[in-house]
C-alpha cells in the first residue's frame, strides 16, 4: 500500500525536522533518565513515576515514527507560479462578506495546518473552496451553521 503524500512548505519541513531532532536528541534522553530514576525507587509494579515515564516514552517513540513517516513522504510546495490563481503555498486575503472582516490566510497541506496562525489546510472547507480560484472570486463554503461567503481580495504569493 502506498503511503500518503505529505504536502509541506519549506518552513513546515524545517519545523518537523527540528521537532524530530529534539525528540531524538533531548526528549529520549530525558525520559530514559526518568525511567532509570523510577526503577531505582524499587518495586516497579506499583510505581506511578515508572508508569508515567513509560507512557511518555511510548508517546515520544510514536511521535518519532509519525514524523519520520511524514518526512519520508514529504512533497515540498514550491510557490513560484503566477499569482493569479490560489494554489498550495499561496497567501490569500479573504473578506467575509457577511461581517466584512478581512483576513490573510496561508494555504498549506493538512500536516502543517494551524488555524490559530491563519494557516489553513487545502483539505479544509475554506481551503478547498478557494483552491484554483482567482482574485475577485466569491466562494461559498458550506458549514454546519449554514453557508459562509468569502471574496478573494488578493493573492499575495
N, CA, C and O of each residue as an XYZ file, in Angstrom:
628
protein
N       0.842     -1.191      0.000
C       0.000      0.000      0.000
C       0.880      1.245      0.000
O       1.820      1.355      0.788
N       0.567      2.174     -0.886
C       1.348      3.406     -0.997
C       1.002      4.357      0.147
O      -0.166      4.573      0.471
N       2.052      4.917      0.747
C       1.835      5.874      1.845
C       1.377      7.205      1.278
O       1.741      7.577      0.162
N       0.572      7.921      2.057
C       0.002      9.194      1.626
C       1.077     10.277      1.578
O       1.874     10.429      2.504
N       1.077     11.014      0.491
C       1.997     12.133      0.316
C       1.658     13.229      1.338
O       0.488     13.535      1.567
N       2.687     13.808      1.941
C       2.517     14.875      2.920
C       3.017     16.162      2.283
O       4.198     16.296      1.964
N       2.104     17.103      2.103
C       2.448     18.352      1.427
C       2.891     19.373      2.467
O       2.170     19.657      3.424
N       4.103     19.927      2.263
C       4.678     20.877      3.222
C       5.315     22.062      2.505
O       5.750     21.963      1.358
N       5.355     23.179      3.215
C       6.150     24.310      2.743
C       7.579     24.056      3.246
O       7.794     23.165      4.067
N       8.539     24.823      2.766
C       9.920     24.682      3.264
C       9.962     24.953      4.768
O      10.664     24.270      5.513
N       9.198     25.961      5.203
C       9.135     26.314      6.620
C       8.554     25.150      7.439
O       9.055     24.832      8.518
N       7.510     24.531      6.924
C       6.887     23.397      7.612
C       7.823     22.205      7.697
O       7.874     21.524      8.722
N       8.567     21.946      6.622
C       9.548     20.865      6.611
C      10.603     21.098      7.685
O      10.958     20.184      8.430
N      11.096     22.318      7.757
C      12.132     22.665      8.737
C      11.612     22.457     10.164
O      12.326     21.935     11.019
N      10.361     22.871     10.414
C       9.760     22.711     11.744
C       9.676     21.233     12.145
O      10.009     20.869     13.273
N       9.227     20.387     11.210
C       9.123     18.956     11.503
C      10.496     18.336     11.735
O      10.659     17.498     12.621
N      11.481     18.744     10.944
C      12.840     18.229     11.126
C      13.396     18.632     12.498
O      14.056     17.837     13.167
N      13.120     19.877     12.909
C      13.588     20.341     14.221
C      12.904     19.581     15.353
O      13.548     19.211     16.334
N      11.606     19.351     15.217
C      10.885     18.589     16.248
C      11.435     17.176     16.352
O      11.622     16.663     17.455
N      11.694     16.543     15.216
C      12.242     15.189     15.212
C      13.607     15.157     15.894
O      13.878     14.270     16.703
N      14.458     16.116     15.573
C      15.795     16.181     16.179
C      15.697     16.371     17.695
O      16.434     15.737     18.450
N      14.786     17.245     18.136
C      14.576     17.492     19.572
C      14.118     16.216     20.287
O      14.596     15.897     21.375
N      13.194     15.501     19.663
C      12.696     14.264     20.273
C      13.803     13.216     20.382
O      13.943     12.550     21.408
N      14.589     13.079     19.309
C      15.635     12.055     19.293
C      16.808     12.387     20.207
O      17.332     11.511     20.896
N      17.220     13.652     20.214
C      18.434     14.001     20.942
C      18.198     14.444     22.385
O      19.069     14.246     23.232
N      17.046     15.037     22.682
C      16.813     15.576     24.023
C      15.745     14.781     24.776
O      15.998     14.270     25.867
N      14.566     14.683     24.195
C      13.434     14.076     24.906
C      13.650     12.599     25.211
O      13.268     12.126     26.281
N      14.264     11.862     24.276
C      14.544     10.441     24.528
C      15.435     10.280     25.757
O      15.177      9.434     26.614
N      16.489     11.101     25.836
C      17.412     11.024     26.976
C      16.708     11.371     28.276
O      16.892     10.702     29.292
N      15.898     12.427     28.234
C      15.178     12.855     29.440
C      14.272     11.753     29.965
O      14.260     11.478     31.165
N      13.518     11.124     29.079
C      12.592     10.085     29.527
C      13.348      8.828     29.971
O      12.911      8.136     30.891
N      14.467      8.533     29.330
C      15.276      7.385     29.759
C      15.805      7.614     31.175
O      15.854      6.686     31.983
N      16.194      8.831     31.465
C      16.666      9.178     32.813
C      15.535      9.063     33.827
O      15.746      8.590     34.944
N      14.350      9.489     33.445
C      13.187      9.369     34.336
C      12.888      7.905     34.642
O      12.577      7.558     35.782
N      12.981      7.046     33.627
C      12.727      5.610     33.822
C      13.783      5.025     34.748
O      13.473      4.257     35.659
N      15.034      5.399     34.502
C      16.133      4.910     35.344
C      15.918      5.308     36.802
O      16.084      4.476     37.695
N      15.554      6.553     37.058
C      15.315      7.021     38.424
C      14.133      6.289     39.054
O      14.180      5.934     40.232
N      13.074      6.062     38.277
C      11.897      5.377     38.799
C      12.230      3.941     39.185
O      11.720      3.436     40.185
N      13.076      3.282     38.406
C      13.480      1.907     38.710
C      14.277      1.865     40.007
O      14.187      0.908     40.775
N      15.050      2.907     40.237
C      15.857      2.968     41.461
C      14.997      3.074     42.723
O      15.467      2.778     43.821
N      13.740      3.495     42.566
C      12.829      3.568     43.717
C      12.408      2.181     44.192
O      11.845      2.030     45.276
N      12.686      1.179     43.377
C      12.361     -0.189     43.809
C      11.219     -0.783     43.011
O      11.157     -0.619     41.793
N      10.316     -1.470     43.691
C       9.208     -2.216     43.092
C       8.479     -1.378     42.029
O       7.814     -0.393     42.351
N       8.616     -1.787     40.753
C       8.007     -1.006     39.678
C       6.544     -1.374     39.438
O       5.861     -0.692     38.674
N       6.051     -2.435     40.071
C       4.671     -2.854     39.837
C       3.665     -1.826     40.349
O       2.556     -1.735     39.822
N       4.033     -1.059     41.361
C       3.125     -0.042     41.897
C       3.809      1.329     41.916
O       3.607      2.118     42.839
N       4.603      1.599     40.910
C       5.395      2.816     40.866
C       4.812      3.761     39.819
O       4.987      3.542     38.620
N       4.126      4.802     40.261
C       3.455      5.721     39.323
C       4.464      6.516     38.493
O       4.193      6.839     37.337
N       5.624      6.834     39.073
C       6.648      7.560     38.308
C       7.120      6.715     37.127
O       7.324      7.221     36.024
N       7.290      5.411     37.381
C       7.725      4.499     36.327
C       6.661      4.420     35.220
O       6.982      4.510     34.035
N       5.407      4.253     35.616
C       4.305      4.176     34.647
C       4.229      5.449     33.805
O       4.083      5.394     32.584
N       4.329      6.586     34.475
C       4.265      7.870     33.792
C       5.419      8.006     32.789
O       5.210      8.434     31.654
N       6.604      7.649     33.202
C       7.779      7.737     32.328
C       7.651      6.786     31.141
O       8.022      7.142     30.023
N       7.134      5.591     31.369
C       6.952      4.623     30.272
C       5.908      5.138     29.273
O       6.061      4.962     28.064
N       4.844      5.778     29.788
C       3.834      6.363     28.899
C       4.439      7.491     28.070
O       4.170      7.602     26.874
N       5.253      8.323     28.706
C       5.923      9.413     27.990
C       6.841      8.849     26.918
O       6.910      9.376     25.808
N       7.545      7.777     27.253
C       8.443      7.142     26.292
C       7.654      6.612     25.089
O       8.075      6.781     23.944
N       6.533      5.984     25.348
C       5.708      5.446     24.263
C       5.211      6.574     23.363
O       5.198      6.437     22.140
N       4.801      7.691     23.971
C       4.335      8.833     23.188
C       5.458      9.376     22.311
O       5.256      9.628     21.123
N       6.637      9.557     22.893
C       7.782     10.098     22.151
C       8.152      9.182     20.984
O       8.366      9.647     19.865
N       8.225      7.882     21.252
C       8.588      6.940     20.180
C       7.536      6.928     19.076
O       7.871      6.826     17.895
N       6.271      7.031     19.459
C       5.197      7.083     18.463
C       5.289      8.334     17.609
O       5.091      8.283     16.395
N       5.589      9.454     18.246
C       5.704     10.723     17.515
C       6.912     10.679     16.577
O       6.845     11.191     15.460
N       8.011     10.075     17.021
C       9.204      9.941     16.167
C       8.852      9.145     14.917
O       9.220      9.536     13.809
N       8.144      8.035     15.085
C       7.753      7.197     13.948
C       6.861      7.995     12.993
O       7.036      7.938     11.776
N       5.904      8.739     13.556
C       4.999      9.555     12.736
C       5.770     10.602     11.948
O       5.551     10.764     10.747
N       6.679     11.319     12.623
C       7.457     12.362     11.952
C       8.352     11.778     10.864
O       8.450     12.339      9.772
N       9.002     10.658     11.157
C       9.870     10.034     10.148
C       9.065      9.638      8.916
O       9.528      9.802      7.787
N       7.861      9.117      9.133
C       6.993      8.727      8.015
C       6.567      9.964      7.217
O       6.572      9.945      5.986
N       6.201     11.036      7.924
C       5.796     12.271      7.247
C       6.945     12.829      6.415
O       6.745     13.228      5.268
N       8.138     12.860      6.983
C       9.295     13.405      6.274
C       9.675     12.530      5.080
O      10.101     13.038      4.043
N       9.521     11.228      5.229
C       9.832     10.299      4.143
C       8.888     10.528      2.949
O       9.276     10.336      1.796
N       7.653     10.938      3.241
C       6.646     11.122      2.196
C       6.375     12.588      1.879
O       5.365     12.921      1.258
N       7.286     13.461      2.310
C       7.079     14.895      2.143
C       7.236     15.326      0.688
O       8.132     14.881     -0.029
N       6.340     16.198      0.290
C       6.446     16.862     -1.013
C       6.450     18.351     -0.704
O       5.512     18.874     -0.102
N       7.505     19.022     -1.117
C       7.668     20.438     -0.822
C       6.914     21.271     -1.853
O       7.025     21.043     -3.058
N       6.145     22.240     -1.357
C       5.422     23.163     -2.227
C       6.400     24.240     -2.658
O       6.989     24.925     -1.822
N       6.567     24.385     -3.931
C       7.357     25.489     -4.472
C       6.363     26.492     -5.014
O       5.672     26.213     -5.994
N       6.282     27.639     -4.398
C       5.290     28.620     -4.813
C       5.918     29.684     -5.715
O       6.004     30.858     -5.354
N       6.349     29.245     -6.886
C       6.972     30.171     -7.824
C       6.085     30.407     -9.053
O       6.517     30.979    -10.053
N       4.844     29.952     -8.946
C       3.923     30.119    -10.063
C       3.328     31.531    -10.064
O       3.599     32.334     -9.171
N       2.529     31.810    -11.065
C       1.893     33.120    -11.169
C       0.962     33.341     -9.980
O       0.474     32.393     -9.363
N       0.730     34.613     -9.676
C      -0.090     34.954     -8.517
C      -1.556     35.167     -8.874
O      -2.287     35.791     -8.105
N      -2.000     34.663    -10.019
C      -3.382     34.932    -10.409
C      -4.367     33.854     -9.969
O      -5.579     34.029    -10.097
N      -3.851     32.739     -9.452
C      -4.712     31.638     -9.009
C      -4.233     31.150     -7.639
O      -3.031     31.070     -7.387
N      -5.183     30.825     -6.760
C      -4.842     30.307     -5.431
C      -4.337     28.870     -5.571
O      -5.018     28.007     -6.124
N      -3.131     28.634     -5.058
C      -2.545     27.294     -5.069
C      -2.010     26.992     -3.676
O      -1.998     27.863     -2.806
N      -1.573     25.769     -3.470
C      -0.915     25.438     -2.210
C       0.287     26.340     -2.050
O       1.059     26.530     -2.990
N       0.447     26.890     -0.873
C       1.542     27.803     -0.608
C       1.176     29.261     -0.824
O       1.977     30.150     -0.535
N      -0.032     29.520     -1.331
C      -0.469     30.907     -1.552
C      -0.817     31.584     -0.237
O      -1.352     30.967      0.685
N      -0.495     32.884     -0.179
C      -1.020     33.736      0.887
C      -2.191     34.466      0.252
O      -2.052     35.117     -0.783
N      -3.345     34.345      0.891
C      -4.576     34.846      0.299
C      -5.276     35.783      1.276
O      -5.362     35.501      2.471
N      -5.775     36.899      0.752
C      -6.565     37.829      1.558
C      -8.037     37.549      1.249
O      -8.485     37.670      0.108
N      -8.780     37.170      2.301
C     -10.200     36.858      2.148
C     -11.050     37.856      2.917
O     -10.679     38.312      3.998
N     -12.190     38.182      2.340
C     -13.148     39.059      3.018
C     -14.408     38.255      3.286
O     -15.010     37.698      2.368
N     -14.806     38.198      4.563
C     -16.052     37.561      4.957
C     -17.168     38.513      4.535
O     -17.279     39.612      5.079
N     -17.986     38.110      3.582
C     -18.992     39.013      3.027
C     -20.155     39.276      3.986
O     -20.888     40.247      3.802
N     -20.337     38.438      4.995
C     -21.407     38.678      5.967
C     -20.997     39.725      6.996
O     -21.785     40.607      7.340
N     -19.761     39.625      7.487
C     -19.302     40.518      8.561
C     -18.328     41.588      8.097
O     -18.020     42.509      8.854
N     -17.840     41.485      6.872
C     -16.913     42.480      6.353
C     -15.489     42.350      6.872
O     -14.654     43.219      6.617
N     -15.205     41.284      7.594
C     -13.878     41.079      8.169
C     -12.916     40.604      7.070
O     -13.232     39.707      6.288
N     -11.746     41.227      7.036
C     -10.721     40.855      6.053
C      -9.570     40.183      6.803
O      -9.035     40.732      7.767
N      -9.204     38.995      6.347
C      -8.123     38.221      6.988
C      -7.177     37.693      5.925
O      -7.568     37.445      4.784
N      -5.917     37.526      6.326
C      -4.911     36.936      5.443
C      -4.694     35.490      5.880
O      -4.512     35.217      7.066
N      -4.713     34.571      4.928
C      -4.514     33.145      5.218
C      -3.390     32.598      4.354
O      -3.096     33.106      3.272
N      -2.778     31.553      4.868
C      -1.714     30.854      4.153
C      -2.257     29.458      3.876
O      -2.579     28.736      4.820
N      -2.369     29.057      2.620
C      -2.918     27.759      2.237
C      -1.803     26.717      2.230
O      -0.875     26.791      1.424
N      -1.903     25.746      3.135
C      -0.855     24.736      3.315
C      -1.470     23.337      3.282
O      -2.691     23.183      3.237
N      -0.606     22.326      3.305
C      -1.066     20.949      3.402
C      -1.601     20.667      4.795
O      -1.321     21.420      5.728
N      -2.364     19.597      4.949
C      -3.023     19.313      6.222
C      -2.038     19.069      7.366
O      -2.369     19.342      8.519
N      -0.846     18.566      7.079
C       0.142     18.302      8.137
C       0.656     19.584      8.771
O       1.171     19.568      9.889
N       0.518     20.676      8.067
C       1.066     21.949      8.519
C       0.000     22.933      8.994
O       0.323     24.003      9.510
N      -1.258     22.570      8.821
C      -2.366     23.480      9.148
C      -2.322     23.900     10.614
O      -2.067     23.091     11.505
N      -2.576     25.180     10.835
C      -2.622     25.751     12.187
C      -3.546     26.966     12.133
O      -3.095     28.086     11.893
N      -4.843     26.739     12.359
C      -5.801     27.843     12.253
C      -5.458     29.048     13.136
O      -5.748     30.185     12.765
N      -4.848     28.809     14.291
C      -4.503     29.926     15.176
C      -3.428     30.828     14.558
O      -3.288     31.985     14.954
N      -2.672     30.301     13.591
C      -1.652     31.082     12.892
C      -2.113     31.435     11.471
O      -1.306     31.834     10.631
N      -3.414     31.284     11.214
C      -4.018     31.546      9.896
C      -3.429     30.679      8.787
O      -3.368     31.096      7.630
N      -2.997     29.473      9.146
C      -2.543     28.501      8.147
C      -3.673     27.491      7.990
O      -3.941     26.688      8.883
N      -4.335     27.550      6.822
C      -5.460     26.650      6.605
C      -5.093     25.557      5.619
O      -4.316     25.769      4.688
N      -5.659     24.401      5.839
C      -5.382     23.234      5.017
C      -6.125     23.307      3.694
O      -7.233     23.835      3.607
N      -5.489     22.765      2.673
C      -6.144     22.659      1.370
C      -7.323     21.687      1.434
O      -8.160     21.670      0.531
N      -7.393     20.874      2.498
C      -8.483     19.909      2.653
C      -9.624     20.472      3.507
O     -10.679     19.847      3.614
N      -9.421     21.645      4.114
C     -10.469     22.257      4.935
C     -11.562     22.805      4.022
O     -11.337     22.986      2.825
N     -12.744     23.070      4.579
C     -13.819     23.617      3.729
C     -13.422     24.919      3.018
O     -13.662     25.060      1.819
N     -12.824     25.860      3.737
C     -12.428     27.132      3.115
C     -11.279     26.896      2.137
O     -11.298     27.404      1.016
N     -10.277     26.122      2.564
C      -9.128     25.850      1.706
C      -9.507     25.204      0.390
O      -9.031     25.614     -0.668
N     -10.364     24.192      0.452
C     -10.757     23.518     -0.794
C     -11.639     24.419     -1.654
O     -11.633     24.293     -2.879
N     -12.404     25.334     -1.028
C     -13.270     26.242     -1.789
C     -12.466     27.280     -2.572
O     -12.861     27.661     -3.674
N     -11.341     27.742     -2.015
C     -10.567     28.802     -2.692
C      -9.492     28.259     -3.632
O      -9.002     28.982     -4.499
N      -9.129     26.998     -3.464
C      -8.079     26.390     -4.287
C      -8.438     26.476     -5.773
O      -9.513     26.040     -6.186
N      -7.533     27.040     -6.566
C      -7.736     27.138     -8.005
C      -8.546     28.348     -8.450
O      -8.768     28.545     -9.644
N      -8.989     29.160     -7.488
C      -9.819     30.327     -7.814
C      -8.949     31.574     -8.017
O      -7.799     31.627     -7.581
N      -9.530     32.574     -8.689
C      -8.815     33.815     -8.992
C      -9.244     34.943     -8.069
O     -10.286     34.879     -7.415
N      -8.418     35.973     -8.035
C      -8.711     37.200     -7.295
C     -10.054     37.755     -7.763
O     -10.345     37.779     -8.958
N     -10.882     38.208     -6.789
C     -12.189     38.753     -7.109
C     -13.314     37.728     -7.070
O     -14.489     38.095     -7.075
N     -12.962     36.441     -7.030
C     -13.962     35.380     -6.995
C     -14.647     35.337     -5.632
O     -14.003     35.528     -4.601
N     -15.941     35.088     -5.632
C     -16.692     34.882     -4.394
C     -16.942     33.376     -4.281
O     -17.464     32.751     -5.205
N     -16.562     32.804     -3.133
C     -16.766     31.372     -2.904
C     -17.771     31.186     -1.774
O     -17.866     32.003     -0.858
N     -18.516     30.092     -1.865
C     -19.454     29.728     -0.809
C     -18.926     28.484     -0.127
O     -18.518     27.520     -0.776
N     -18.944     28.525      1.204
C     -18.427     27.409      1.992
C     -19.551     26.888      2.874
O     -20.077     27.613      3.718
N     -19.912     25.636      2.674
C     -20.965     25.024      3.487
C     -20.365     24.567      4.812
O     -19.382     23.828      4.850
N     -20.989     25.031      5.906
C     -20.580     24.645      7.253
C     -21.844     24.231      8.010
O     -22.951     24.528      7.561
N     -21.697     23.549      9.150
C     -22.889     23.109      9.882
C     -23.883     24.235     10.184
O     -25.090     23.995     10.230
N     -23.392     25.452     10.387
C     -24.271     26.569     10.729
C     -24.915     27.219      9.499
O     -25.721     28.139      9.636
N     -24.569     26.748      8.314
C     -25.133     27.344      7.099
C     -24.097     27.486      6.011
O     -23.269     26.596      5.813
N     -24.138     28.609      5.300
C     -23.197     28.856      4.209
C     -22.474     30.175      4.455
O     -23.099     31.202      4.719
N     -21.151     30.130      4.365
C     -20.333     31.333      4.505
C     -19.917     31.773      3.102
O     -19.689     30.940      2.225
N     -19.819     33.089      2.896
C     -19.374     33.618      1.601
C     -18.117     34.446      1.823
O     -18.068     35.322      2.687
N     -17.102     34.145      1.018
C     -15.841     34.877      1.071
C     -15.499     35.393     -0.316
O     -15.758     34.735     -1.324
N     -14.911     36.587     -0.349
C     -14.371     37.111     -1.592
C     -12.856     37.020     -1.506
O     -12.260     37.374     -0.489
N     -12.236     36.543     -2.586
C     -10.769     36.511     -2.644
C     -10.330     37.914     -3.053
O     -10.416     38.285     -4.224
N      -9.858     38.691     -2.071
C      -9.481     40.078     -2.281
C      -8.135     40.177     -2.981
O      -7.951     41.010     -3.869
N      -7.184     39.315     -2.575
C      -5.845     39.381     -3.155
C      -5.134     38.053     -2.977
O      -5.431     37.291     -2.057
N      -4.202     37.790     -3.860
C      -3.325     36.622     -3.768
C      -1.907     37.204     -3.664
O      -1.389     37.761     -4.631
N      -1.288     37.072     -2.491
C      -0.020     37.746     -2.235
C       1.199     36.967     -2.707
O       2.174     37.559     -3.170
N       1.151     35.672     -2.594
C       2.313     34.857     -3.008
C       1.822     33.633     -3.731
O       2.627     32.809     -4.166
